[in-house]
Amino acid sequence: METGSPHEAGPTGAGNAAGAAGAEDTAGSPTTGGPGPAEPPGAPGPAAATRETVPPGTSTAAEARSEDDEPVWIALPPGLLRMRRLLLVVWLGVIALAAGLLPGLFAGPGWAAFAVVPLALMAWGWVMIDRNWRSWRYAERADDLLISRGVLWREETVVPYGRMQLVEVTSGPVERHFGLASVQLHTAAAATDATIPGLDPAEAERLRDRLTELGEARSAGL
């Protein structure tokens, strides 16, 4: 009985060899979906590649929005400071003159020392008027107006546009002499009424027109 040689490539042997070669190609080829080359340990995967990292100290979008929401404060013009200091000097100067002359003439020269009291008050008021003037400021926000003032006790008033009933500009004789005007805000609640003194007339009229327009728009929206 004759047996086939292992080196003979018969039909069956050729088929087995081709099948084995195809299996090896399928297992090792990267284009057939099989396992490719192994990734080194520690390499970022797909999820890690798409993850965003915010470095320390970088502002996020929420922080940027909070910074944008900060009110822009507007200070009062220096004309108000000059006007108040002039009134202080005039009134206390007259009182110091009277306190020094009258007692000195009728009671003796030693009584003229009473003039020191009004002069000391003038020096103290000169500094306090400057601090009070610096404390005044206002800011226009989207829905309301903020007014801040006060040296020892800070006070901040929030005036909603929808509650404004009347906005008027006033200017007395002394204010007109210094080229100043005041804006008075009247609301539905008397506790929220407010006044912004010592403004330039152009700024006072602009603020009056804008607040009136915003108040009418908010009232119509209610």
Disulfide bonds with the S-S distance in Angstrom:
none
